């Protein structure tokens, strides 16, 4: 049977303040499930409820079909990896890794064998006698991973474990964590506020805002079919451009007269409309082919691409230029086009409009 952790209708309030509202999703051993959202949206609270460190106000938690609500934290056998590593400074690497096994009073020989196996897996075999203060940030994170793995957990919970690492090491550790979890075939739930981490690591992404799920889906679904304007602008760097306007006689009129756009006949909308265009879907064209005519407000050079910003009525919009394209400079006039097929349509209240194009 495939291992599975499932949350159904989880709600949590602290006093009169609702922190989680009807959280429902699942993760199997074939998933690397990422919870992503801004600070304070309830990501860590979800992990604490799964681990048994918090009790939900309403809702149920299941592991392999068995209800977990009343199961004590120690019996859930959850492997947690934290942002701050949570290593014991006075213990050696060996003692830190083996600590959960000593707590369970496993026999010494079994402990030594399992620690040796995990330390080889994570490249820590030569570090077992060292104290945490003698390790680099990446090595400390591997020790924290080893401690979670050695207990052979039912589920892995990761709470922003890479936040304290430098950019290069974060990329390496992303790959290592994903591959380890895949090899161990254990459901994993990974919390981050970094949407790049979410897209690169997750097979299933749960986007949260203010304690509510905005969308659950694959990275491809989240990026190319965002459920609402929050998901559309939260996922993607630079973020999606949103243009507000109204529909008149089948034509979208941007509210500040930036452009007009004939709409598909079968688009189910009449009245307020928001259209989204990702920065990579803009192209600089000749004036005769332009949908938008504007001026370069500023730009950011990032090597293989340049981010160009233009302003309209106090709001900045962006486009991505590849290295082979000519680079306009500050205050240059530019003419822009975009494929109609790349447009995302949202209702006036921000919900995605689906239709057969």
BALOBA-1460 file (C-alpha; in Angstrom, 3 decimals):
// residues 357
<rec num="1" residu="x" x="0.000" y="0.000" z="0.000"/>
<rec num="2" residu="x" x="1.245" y="3.479" z="-0.860"/>
<rec num="3" residu="x" x="2.016" y="5.669" z="2.168"/>
<rec num="4" residu="x" x="-0.286" y="8.687" z="2.352"/>
<rec num="5" residu="x" x="-0.827" y="11.643" z="4.690"/>
<rec num="6" residu="x" x="-4.170" y="13.411" z="4.339"/>
<rec num="7" residu="x" x="-5.678" y="16.549" z="5.866"/>
<rec num="8" residu="x" x="-9.454" y="17.002" z="5.644"/>
<rec num="9" residu="x" x="-11.194" y="20.263" z="6.572"/>
<rec num="10" residu="x" x="-8.509" y="21.379" z="9.018"/>
<rec num="11" residu="x" x="-9.348" y="24.627" z="10.839"/>
<rec num="12" residu="x" x="-7.352" y="26.301" z="13.581"/>
<rec num="13" residu="x" x="-8.146" y="29.313" z="15.702"/>
<rec num="14" residu="x" x="-6.050" y="30.980" z="18.390"/>
<rec num="15" residu="x" x="-8.568" y="32.679" z="20.647"/>
<rec num="16" residu="x" x="-10.949" y="34.429" z="18.277"/>
<rec num="17" residu="x" x="-8.395" y="34.620" z="15.458"/>
<rec num="18" residu="x" x="-8.804" y="32.080" z="12.614"/>
<rec num="19" residu="x" x="-5.382" y="30.912" z="11.439"/>
<rec num="20" residu="x" x="-6.363" y="28.004" z="9.168"/>
<rec num="21" residu="x" x="-9.636" y="27.660" z="7.267"/>
<rec num="22" residu="x" x="-10.778" y="24.360" z="5.732"/>
<rec num="23" residu="x" x="-7.331" y="23.022" z="4.786"/>
<rec num="24" residu="x" x="-7.742" y="19.897" z="2.646"/>
<rec num="25" residu="x" x="-4.942" y="18.212" z="0.701"/>
<rec num="26" residu="x" x="-2.956" y="14.983" z="0.662"/>
<rec num="27" residu="x" x="0.579" y="13.785" z="-0.074"/>
<rec num="28" residu="x" x="1.692" y="10.271" z="-1.008"/>
<rec num="29" residu="x" x="5.144" y="8.714" z="-1.128"/>
<rec num="30" residu="x" x="5.271" y="9.676" z="-4.808"/>
<rec num="31" residu="x" x="4.711" y="13.366" z="-4.017"/>
<rec num="32" residu="x" x="7.062" y="16.078" z="-2.919"/>
<rec num="33" residu="x" x="4.385" y="18.418" z="-1.587"/>
<rec num="34" residu="x" x="5.358" y="22.067" z="-1.118"/>
<rec num="35" residu="x" x="3.361" y="24.551" z="0.948"/>
<rec num="36" residu="x" x="4.105" y="28.051" z="-0.322"/>
<rec num="37" residu="x" x="2.762" y="31.444" z="0.607"/>
<rec num="38" residu="x" x="3.697" y="34.725" z="2.274"/>
<rec num="39" residu="x" x="4.773" y="34.941" z="5.911"/>
<rec num="40" residu="x" x="1.903" y="34.423" z="8.335"/>
<rec num="41" residu="x" x="-0.299" y="32.410" z="5.977"/>
<rec num="42" residu="x" x="-0.346" y="29.310" z="8.221"/>
<rec num="43" residu="x" x="2.309" y="27.064" z="6.631"/>
<rec num="44" residu="x" x="4.197" y="26.221" z="9.826"/>
<rec num="45" residu="x" x="0.958" y="25.760" z="11.777"/>
<rec num="46" residu="x" x="-0.029" y="23.035" z="9.292"/>
<rec num="47" residu="x" x="3.277" y="21.238" z="9.934"/>
<rec num="48" residu="x" x="2.790" y="21.499" z="13.696"/>
<rec num="49" residu="x" x="-0.689" y="20.027" z="13.418"/>
<rec num="50" residu="x" x="0.613" y="17.105" z="11.332"/>
<rec num="51" residu="x" x="3.388" y="16.521" z="13.881"/>
<rec num="52" residu="x" x="0.886" y="16.626" z="16.753"/>
<rec num="53" residu="x" x="2.429" y="19.731" z="18.332"/>
<rec num="54" residu="x" x="-0.856" y="21.609" z="17.791"/>
<rec num="55" residu="x" x="-4.402" y="20.254" z="17.838"/>
<rec num="56" residu="x" x="-6.769" y="21.378" z="15.057"/>
<rec num="57" residu="x" x="-9.912" y="23.218" z="16.124"/>
<rec num="58" residu="x" x="-11.833" y="21.235" z="13.500"/>
<rec num="59" residu="x" x="-10.970" y="18.689" z="10.833"/>
<rec num="60" residu="x" x="-9.169" y="15.374" z="10.621"/>
<rec num="61" residu="x" x="-5.687" y="14.050" z="9.852"/>
<rec num="62" residu="x" x="-5.144" y="10.585" z="8.413"/>
<rec num="63" residu="x" x="-2.041" y="8.487" z="7.788"/>
<rec num="64" residu="x" x="-2.645" y="5.453" z="5.595"/>
<rec num="65" residu="x" x="-6.338" y="5.735" z="6.386"/>
<rec num="66" residu="x" x="-5.835" y="5.775" z="10.162"/>
<rec num="67" residu="x" x="-7.042" y="8.852" z="12.030"/>
<rec num="68" residu="x" x="-4.176" y="10.694" z="13.695"/>
<rec num="69" residu="x" x="-5.987" y="13.395" z="15.673"/>
<rec num="70" residu="x" x="-5.594" y="11.624" z="19.017"/>
<rec num="71" residu="x" x="-2.250" y="9.937" z="18.302"/>
<rec num="72" residu="x" x="0.479" y="11.437" z="20.569"/>
<rec num="73" residu="x" x="3.350" y="13.237" z="18.775"/>
<rec num="74" residu="x" x="5.908" y="10.622" z="19.783"/>
<rec num="75" residu="x" x="3.869" y="7.818" z="18.208"/>
<rec num="76" residu="x" x="3.406" y="9.554" z="14.854"/>
<rec num="77" residu="x" x="7.091" y="9.017" z="13.987"/>
<rec num="78" residu="x" x="7.457" y="12.257" z="12.053"/>
<rec num="79" residu="x" x="10.876" y="13.366" z="10.777"/>
<rec num="80" residu="x" x="11.145" y="17.146" z="11.072"/>
<rec num="81" residu="x" x="13.876" y="19.365" z="9.611"/>
<rec num="82" residu="x" x="13.952" y="22.974" z="10.755"/>
<rec num="83" residu="x" x="15.317" y="26.271" z="9.476"/>
<rec num="84" residu="x" x="17.736" y="26.626" z="12.403"/>
<rec num="85" residu="x" x="18.976" y="22.972" z="12.267"/>
<rec num="86" residu="x" x="18.056" y="22.426" z="15.998"/>
<rec num="87" residu="x" x="21.276" y="20.513" z="16.732"/>
<rec num="88" residu="x" x="22.531" y="19.895" z="20.262"/>
<rec num="89" residu="x" x="25.791" y="21.904" z="20.470"/>
<rec num="90" residu="x" x="27.337" y="19.703" z="23.198"/>
<rec num="91" residu="x" x="26.775" y="16.451" z="21.261"/>
<rec num="92" residu="x" x="28.874" y="15.060" z="18.414"/>
<rec num="93" residu="x" x="27.455" y="14.559" z="14.926"/>
<rec num="94" residu="x" x="27.037" y="10.849" z="15.717"/>
<rec num="95" residu="x" x="25.157" y="11.639" z="18.923"/>
<rec num="96" residu="x" x="22.942" y="14.220" z="17.219"/>
<rec num="97" residu="x" x="21.987" y="11.814" z="14.435"/>
<rec num="98" residu="x" x="21.381" y="8.898" z="16.796"/>
<rec num="99" residu="x" x="19.469" y="10.889" z="19.422"/>
<rec num="100" residu="x" x="15.928" y="9.852" z="18.321"/>
<rec num="101" residu="x" x="17.002" y="6.190" z="18.345"/>
<rec num="102" residu="x" x="18.403" y="6.427" z="21.889"/>
<rec num="103" residu="x" x="15.122" y="8.023" z="22.992"/>
<rec num="104" residu="x" x="13.294" y="4.989" z="21.594"/>
<rec num="105" residu="x" x="15.760" y="2.738" z="23.457"/>
<rec num="106" residu="x" x="16.868" y="0.844" z="20.386"/>
<rec num="107" residu="x" x="19.831" y="-1.494" z="20.759"/>
<rec num="108" residu="x" x="23.343" y="-0.068" z="20.398"/>
<rec num="109" residu="x" x="24.362" y="-2.231" z="17.445"/>
<rec num="110" residu="x" x="21.279" y="-1.282" z="15.428"/>
<rec num="111" residu="x" x="21.867" y="2.395" z="16.199"/>
<rec num="112" residu="x" x="25.480" y="2.270" z="15.043"/>
<rec num="113" residu="x" x="24.570" y="0.460" z="11.825"/>
<rec num="114" residu="x" x="21.811" y="2.904" z="10.932"/>
<rec num="115" residu="x" x="23.884" y="5.990" z="11.729"/>
<rec num="116" residu="x" x="26.764" y="4.673" z="9.614"/>
<rec num="117" residu="x" x="24.416" y="3.976" z="6.705"/>
<rec num="118" residu="x" x="22.793" y="7.416" z="6.849"/>
<rec num="119" residu="x" x="26.116" y="9.221" z="7.329"/>
<rec num="120" residu="x" x="27.488" y="7.583" z="4.159"/>
<rec num="121" residu="x" x="24.304" y="8.527" z="2.291"/>
<rec num="122" residu="x" x="24.743" y="12.191" z="3.260"/>
<rec num="123" residu="x" x="28.523" y="12.462" z="3.061"/>
<rec num="124" residu="x" x="29.006" y="12.761" z="6.826"/>
<rec num="125" residu="x" x="31.072" y="9.646" z="7.510"/>
<rec num="126" residu="x" x="34.230" y="11.667" z="8.268"/>
<rec num="127" residu="x" x="32.341" y="14.187" z="10.458"/>
<rec num="128" residu="x" x="30.789" y="11.861" z="13.040"/>
<rec num="129" residu="x" x="33.185" y="12.859" z="15.852"/>
<rec num="130" residu="x" x="32.867" y="16.611" z="15.269"/>
<rec num="131" residu="x" x="30.675" y="19.049" z="17.196"/>
<rec num="132" residu="x" x="28.164" y="21.295" z="15.368"/>
<rec num="133" residu="x" x="30.374" y="24.391" z="15.867"/>
<rec num="134" residu="x" x="33.055" y="22.708" z="13.705"/>
<rec num="135" residu="x" x="30.658" y="22.273" z="10.744"/>
<rec num="136" residu="x" x="29.673" y="24.528" z="7.863"/>
<rec num="137" residu="x" x="26.046" y="25.546" z="7.343"/>
<rec num="138" residu="x" x="25.574" y="22.907" z="4.660"/>
<rec num="139" residu="x" x="27.055" y="20.195" z="6.883"/>
<rec num="140" residu="x" x="24.775" y="21.184" z="9.770"/>
<rec num="141" residu="x" x="21.786" y="20.909" z="7.467"/>
<rec num="142" residu="x" x="22.908" y="17.433" z="6.399"/>
<rec num="143" residu="x" x="23.150" y="16.396" z="10.051"/>
<rec num="144" residu="x" x="19.593" y="17.625" z="10.602"/>
<rec num="145" residu="x" x="18.505" y="15.635" z="7.537"/>
<rec num="146" residu="x" x="20.355" y="12.546" z="8.762"/>
<rec num="147" residu="x" x="18.645" y="12.774" z="12.161"/>
<rec num="148" residu="x" x="15.242" y="12.874" z="10.427"/>
<rec num="149" residu="x" x="16.091" y="9.993" z="8.079"/>
<rec num="150" residu="x" x="17.639" y="7.666" z="10.671"/>
<rec num="151" residu="x" x="14.356" y="7.289" z="12.545"/>
<rec num="152" residu="x" x="12.727" y="5.880" z="9.363"/>
<rec num="153" residu="x" x="9.780" y="8.261" z="9.642"/>
<rec num="154" residu="x" x="6.212" y="7.891" z="8.410"/>
<rec num="155" residu="x" x="6.352" y="11.374" z="6.922"/>
<rec num="156" residu="x" x="8.988" y="14.091" z="6.420"/>
<rec num="157" residu="x" x="8.189" y="17.683" z="7.406"/>
<rec num="158" residu="x" x="10.557" y="20.433" z="6.259"/>
<rec num="159" residu="x" x="10.135" y="23.948" z="7.703"/>
<rec num="160" residu="x" x="12.116" y="26.327" z="5.451"/>
<rec num="161" residu="x" x="15.287" y="24.243" z="5.948"/>
<rec num="162" residu="x" x="17.410" y="26.115" z="3.395"/>
<rec num="163" residu="x" x="16.745" y="29.709" z="4.449"/>
<rec num="164" residu="x" x="20.080" y="30.078" z="6.273"/>
<rec num="165" residu="x" x="22.220" y="28.780" z="3.412"/>
<rec num="166" residu="x" x="23.891" y="30.823" z="0.684"/>
<rec num="167" residu="x" x="22.366" y="30.836" z="-2.808"/>
<rec num="168" residu="x" x="24.763" y="28.300" z="-4.361"/>
<rec num="169" residu="x" x="24.406" y="25.806" z="-1.513"/>
<rec num="170" residu="x" x="20.614" y="26.162" z="-1.541"/>
<rec num="171" residu="x" x="20.532" y="24.953" z="-5.151"/>
<rec num="172" residu="x" x="22.669" y="21.909" z="-4.280"/>
<rec num="173" residu="x" x="20.629" y="21.069" z="-1.194"/>
<rec num="174" residu="x" x="17.316" y="21.356" z="-3.076"/>
<rec num="175" residu="x" x="18.409" y="18.565" z="-5.387"/>
<rec num="176" residu="x" x="19.794" y="16.449" z="-2.544"/>
<rec num="177" residu="x" x="16.605" y="16.701" z="-0.481"/>
<rec num="178" residu="x" x="14.312" y="15.861" z="-3.406"/>
<rec num="179" residu="x" x="16.435" y="12.866" z="-4.449"/>
<rec num="180" residu="x" x="16.703" y="11.561" z="-0.877"/>
<rec num="181" residu="x" x="12.956" y="11.704" z="-0.335"/>
<rec num="182" residu="x" x="12.335" y="10.027" z="-3.691"/>
<rec num="183" residu="x" x="14.719" y="7.174" z="-2.804"/>
<rec num="184" residu="x" x="13.240" y="6.707" z="0.678"/>
<rec num="185" residu="x" x="9.628" y="6.667" z="-0.619"/>
<rec num="186" residu="x" x="8.180" y="8.637" z="2.289"/>
<rec num="187" residu="x" x="5.518" y="11.368" z="1.948"/>
<rec num="188" residu="x" x="7.168" y="14.787" z="2.281"/>
<rec num="189" residu="x" x="5.671" y="18.180" z="3.042"/>
<rec num="190" residu="x" x="8.018" y="21.113" z="2.561"/>
<rec num="191" residu="x" x="7.284" y="24.666" z="3.712"/>
<rec num="192" residu="x" x="8.784" y="27.699" z="1.977"/>
<rec num="193" residu="x" x="7.936" y="31.294" z="1.148"/>
<rec num="194" residu="x" x="10.284" y="31.101" z="-1.858"/>
<rec num="195" residu="x" x="8.240" y="30.371" z="-4.978"/>
<rec num="196" residu="x" x="11.391" y="29.401" z="-6.925"/>
<rec num="197" residu="x" x="11.969" y="26.604" z="-4.405"/>
<rec num="198" residu="x" x="8.328" y="25.611" z="-4.748"/>
<rec num="199" residu="x" x="8.500" y="25.351" z="-8.536"/>
<rec num="200" residu="x" x="11.860" y="23.575" z="-8.683"/>
<rec num="201" residu="x" x="11.252" y="21.067" z="-5.867"/>
<rec num="202" residu="x" x="7.549" y="20.338" z="-5.778"/>
<rec num="203" residu="x" x="5.575" y="17.737" z="-7.675"/>
<rec num="204" residu="x" x="2.484" y="19.080" z="-5.881"/>
<rec num="205" residu="x" x="2.207" y="22.697" z="-4.751"/>
<rec num="206" residu="x" x="-0.276" y="24.047" z="-2.218"/>
<rec num="207" residu="x" x="-0.528" y="27.851" z="-2.443"/>
<rec num="208" residu="x" x="-1.751" y="29.513" z="0.765"/>
<rec num="209" residu="x" x="-2.906" y="33.001" z="1.669"/>
<rec num="210" residu="x" x="-4.352" y="34.149" z="5.001"/>
<rec num="211" residu="x" x="-4.838" y="30.573" z="6.186"/>
<rec num="212" residu="x" x="-6.767" y="29.448" z="3.099"/>
<rec num="213" residu="x" x="-5.732" y="27.272" z="0.171"/>
<rec num="214" residu="x" x="-5.755" y="29.258" z="-3.053"/>
<rec num="215" residu="x" x="-4.776" y="26.404" z="-5.367"/>
<rec num="216" residu="x" x="-3.394" y="22.857" z="-5.313"/>
<rec num="217" residu="x" x="-1.690" y="21.518" z="-8.419"/>
<rec num="218" residu="x" x="1.478" y="20.609" z="-10.269"/>
<rec num="219" residu="x" x="4.100" y="23.322" z="-10.879"/>
<rec num="220" residu="x" x="2.913" y="23.450" z="-14.488"/>
<rec num="221" residu="x" x="-0.725" y="23.986" z="-13.455"/>
<rec num="222" residu="x" x="0.170" y="26.624" z="-10.886"/>
<rec num="223" residu="x" x="2.291" y="28.580" z="-13.363"/>
<rec num="224" residu="x" x="0.248" y="28.280" z="-16.537"/>
<rec num="225" residu="x" x="-3.258" y="28.046" z="-15.050"/>
<rec num="226" residu="x" x="-3.276" y="30.133" z="-11.855"/>
<rec num="227" residu="x" x="-6.643" y="29.923" z="-10.097"/>
<rec num="228" residu="x" x="-6.745" y="33.617" z="-9.227"/>
<rec num="229" residu="x" x="-4.782" y="36.844" z="-9.390"/>
<rec num="230" residu="x" x="-3.016" y="36.137" z="-6.084"/>
<rec num="231" residu="x" x="-1.528" y="32.877" z="-7.385"/>
<rec num="232" residu="x" x="-0.776" y="34.539" z="-10.732"/>
<rec num="233" residu="x" x="1.311" y="37.282" z="-9.137"/>
<rec num="234" residu="x" x="2.838" y="35.212" z="-6.306"/>
<rec num="235" residu="x" x="4.240" y="32.502" z="-8.565"/>
<rec num="236" residu="x" x="6.706" y="33.687" z="-11.209"/>
<rec num="237" residu="x" x="9.675" y="36.084" z="-11.256"/>
<rec num="238" residu="x" x="9.147" y="38.802" z="-12.346"/>
<rec num="239" residu="x" x="5.497" y="38.515" z="-11.413"/>
<rec num="240" residu="x" x="2.659" y="38.424" z="-13.927"/>
<rec num="241" residu="x" x="1.448" y="41.807" z="-15.199"/>
<rec num="242" residu="x" x="-2.230" y="42.444" z="-14.443"/>
<rec num="243" residu="x" x="-4.245" y="44.950" z="-16.469"/>
<rec num="244" residu="x" x="-7.673" y="45.979" z="-15.187"/>
<rec num="245" residu="x" x="-10.411" y="47.157" z="-17.486"/>
<rec num="246" residu="x" x="-13.923" y="46.681" z="-18.788"/>
<rec num="247" residu="x" x="-15.428" y="44.811" z="-21.716"/>
<rec num="248" residu="x" x="-17.402" y="46.899" z="-24.203"/>
<rec num="249" residu="x" x="-18.904" y="45.271" z="-27.292"/>
<rec num="250" residu="x" x="-16.445" y="42.382" z="-27.149"/>
<rec num="251" residu="x" x="-13.383" y="44.627" z="-26.672"/>
<rec num="252" residu="x" x="-11.242" y="44.854" z="-23.535"/>
<rec num="253" residu="x" x="-10.523" y="48.497" z="-22.676"/>
<rec num="254" residu="x" x="-7.701" y="48.970" z="-20.161"/>
<rec num="255" residu="x" x="-9.031" y="51.318" z="-17.475"/>
<rec num="256" residu="x" x="-6.361" y="53.982" z="-18.060"/>
<rec num="257" residu="x" x="-6.477" y="53.743" z="-21.882"/>
<rec num="258" residu="x" x="-3.141" y="51.927" z="-22.240"/>
<rec num="259" residu="x" x="-4.563" y="49.615" z="-24.922"/>
<rec num="260" residu="x" x="-7.687" y="47.968" z="-26.323"/>
<rec num="261" residu="x" x="-7.948" y="44.314" z="-27.234"/>
<rec num="262" residu="x" x="-10.660" y="42.406" z="-29.153"/>
<rec num="263" residu="x" x="-11.682" y="39.364" z="-27.103"/>
<rec num="264" residu="x" x="-12.584" y="35.814" z="-28.129"/>
<rec num="265" residu="x" x="-16.292" y="35.534" z="-28.936"/>
<rec num="266" residu="x" x="-16.840" y="32.732" z="-26.413"/>
<rec num="267" residu="x" x="-15.164" y="34.440" z="-23.444"/>
<rec num="268" residu="x" x="-17.831" y="34.312" z="-20.687"/>
<rec num="269" residu="x" x="-17.399" y="37.869" z="-19.462"/>
<rec num="270" residu="x" x="-19.263" y="41.134" z="-19.720"/>
<rec num="271" residu="x" x="-18.240" y="44.021" z="-17.507"/>
<rec num="272" residu="x" x="-15.085" y="44.169" z="-15.390"/>
<rec num="273" residu="x" x="-12.160" y="42.022" z="-16.563"/>
<rec num="274" residu="x" x="-8.522" y="41.574" z="-15.566"/>
<rec num="275" residu="x" x="-6.059" y="40.209" z="-18.085"/>
<rec num="276" residu="x" x="-2.686" y="38.790" z="-17.080"/>
<rec num="277" residu="x" x="0.429" y="38.703" z="-19.250"/>
<rec num="278" residu="x" x="3.670" y="37.159" z="-18.060"/>
<rec num="279" residu="x" x="6.819" y="39.256" z="-18.680"/>
<rec num="280" residu="x" x="8.297" y="36.619" z="-21.009"/>
<rec num="281" residu="x" x="5.256" y="36.868" z="-23.297"/>
<rec num="282" residu="x" x="5.936" y="40.479" z="-24.278"/>
<rec num="283" residu="x" x="7.925" y="41.242" z="-27.441"/>
<rec num="284" residu="x" x="9.336" y="44.517" z="-28.729"/>
<rec num="285" residu="x" x="7.979" y="45.093" z="-32.246"/>
<rec num="286" residu="x" x="7.641" y="47.779" z="-34.896"/>
<rec num="287" residu="x" x="5.082" y="50.483" z="-34.211"/>
<rec num="288" residu="x" x="2.651" y="49.163" z="-36.821"/>
<rec num="289" residu="x" x="2.426" y="45.806" z="-34.967"/>
<rec num="290" residu="x" x="2.164" y="47.241" z="-31.437"/>
<rec num="291" residu="x" x="-0.638" y="46.608" z="-28.971"/>
<rec num="292" residu="x" x="1.050" y="48.811" z="-26.352"/>
<rec num="293" residu="x" x="3.182" y="51.923" z="-26.848"/>
<rec num="294" residu="x" x="5.123" y="53.052" z="-23.804"/>
<rec num="295" residu="x" x="8.456" y="54.293" z="-22.411"/>
<rec num="296" residu="x" x="11.242" y="52.472" z="-20.545"/>
<rec num="297" residu="x" x="11.067" y="53.549" z="-16.905"/>
<rec num="298" residu="x" x="14.018" y="51.472" z="-15.656"/>
<rec num="299" residu="x" x="15.713" y="48.131" z="-16.260"/>
<rec num="300" residu="x" x="17.650" y="45.375" z="-14.490"/>
<rec num="301" residu="x" x="20.449" y="43.477" z="-16.206"/>
<rec num="302" residu="x" x="20.653" y="39.865" z="-14.975"/>
<rec num="303" residu="x" x="23.077" y="38.363" z="-17.491"/>
<rec num="304" residu="x" x="21.210" y="36.167" z="-19.928"/>
<rec num="305" residu="x" x="18.089" y="38.335" z="-19.606"/>
<rec num="306" residu="x" x="17.196" y="41.959" z="-18.973"/>
<rec num="307" residu="x" x="14.058" y="42.984" z="-17.103"/>
<rec num="308" residu="x" x="12.527" y="46.120" z="-18.627"/>
<rec num="309" residu="x" x="10.004" y="48.125" z="-16.597"/>
<rec num="310" residu="x" x="7.433" y="50.544" z="-17.956"/>
<rec num="311" residu="x" x="5.038" y="52.672" z="-15.954"/>
<rec num="312" residu="x" x="1.419" y="53.588" z="-16.502"/>
<rec num="313" residu="x" x="-0.587" y="55.705" z="-14.064"/>
<rec num="314" residu="x" x="1.873" y="55.039" z="-11.237"/>
<rec num="315" residu="x" x="1.982" y="51.260" z="-11.690"/>
<rec num="316" residu="x" x="5.064" y="49.378" z="-12.914"/>
<rec num="317" residu="x" x="4.835" y="46.586" z="-15.488"/>
<rec num="318" residu="x" x="7.676" y="44.371" z="-16.705"/>
<rec num="319" residu="x" x="8.910" y="42.406" z="-19.687"/>
<rec num="320" residu="x" x="11.827" y="40.019" z="-20.164"/>
<rec num="321" residu="x" x="14.296" y="40.493" z="-22.988"/>
<rec num="322" residu="x" x="16.590" y="37.645" z="-24.018"/>
<rec num="323" residu="x" x="20.252" y="38.329" z="-24.690"/>
<rec num="324" residu="x" x="19.824" y="38.199" z="-28.489"/>
<rec num="325" residu="x" x="17.250" y="40.990" z="-28.472"/>
<rec num="326" residu="x" x="18.304" y="44.675" z="-28.763"/>
<rec num="327" residu="x" x="18.280" y="46.427" z="-25.395"/>
<rec num="328" residu="x" x="16.429" y="49.733" z="-25.112"/>
<rec num="329" residu="x" x="17.797" y="52.270" z="-22.654"/>
<rec num="330" residu="x" x="16.229" y="54.586" z="-20.105"/>
<rec num="331" residu="x" x="13.378" y="56.738" z="-21.453"/>
<rec num="332" residu="x" x="13.407" y="54.984" z="-24.860"/>
<rec num="333" residu="x" x="10.031" y="54.615" z="-26.512"/>
<rec num="334" residu="x" x="9.100" y="50.952" z="-27.023"/>
<rec num="335" residu="x" x="6.287" y="49.188" z="-28.861"/>
<rec num="336" residu="x" x="5.040" y="45.900" z="-27.443"/>
<rec num="337" residu="x" x="3.045" y="42.959" z="-28.688"/>
<rec num="338" residu="x" x="1.962" y="39.698" z="-27.039"/>
<rec num="339" residu="x" x="0.297" y="36.527" z="-28.334"/>
<rec num="340" residu="x" x="-3.407" y="36.446" z="-27.553"/>
<rec num="341" residu="x" x="-2.971" y="32.757" z="-26.679"/>
<rec num="342" residu="x" x="-0.671" y="33.730" z="-23.777"/>
<rec num="343" residu="x" x="-3.274" y="35.887" z="-22.015"/>
<rec num="344" residu="x" x="-4.730" y="34.841" z="-18.647"/>
<rec num="345" residu="x" x="-8.294" y="36.042" z="-18.046"/>
<rec num="346" residu="x" x="-9.669" y="36.846" z="-14.587"/>
<rec num="347" residu="x" x="-13.034" y="38.173" z="-13.469"/>
<rec num="348" residu="x" x="-13.296" y="41.491" z="-11.659"/>
<rec num="349" residu="x" x="-13.032" y="39.665" z="-8.298"/>
<rec num="350" residu="x" x="-9.793" y="37.989" z="-9.371"/>
<rec num="351" residu="x" x="-10.959" y="34.429" z="-10.186"/>
<rec num="352" residu="x" x="-9.660" y="32.683" z="-13.277"/>
<rec num="353" residu="x" x="-12.031" y="32.485" z="-16.243"/>
<rec num="354" residu="x" x="-11.843" y="29.133" z="-18.034"/>
<rec num="355" residu="x" x="-13.141" y="28.751" z="-21.560"/>
<rec num="356" residu="x" x="-12.395" y="26.781" z="-24.696"/>
<rec num="357" residu="x" x="-10.229" y="29.084" z="-26.809"/>
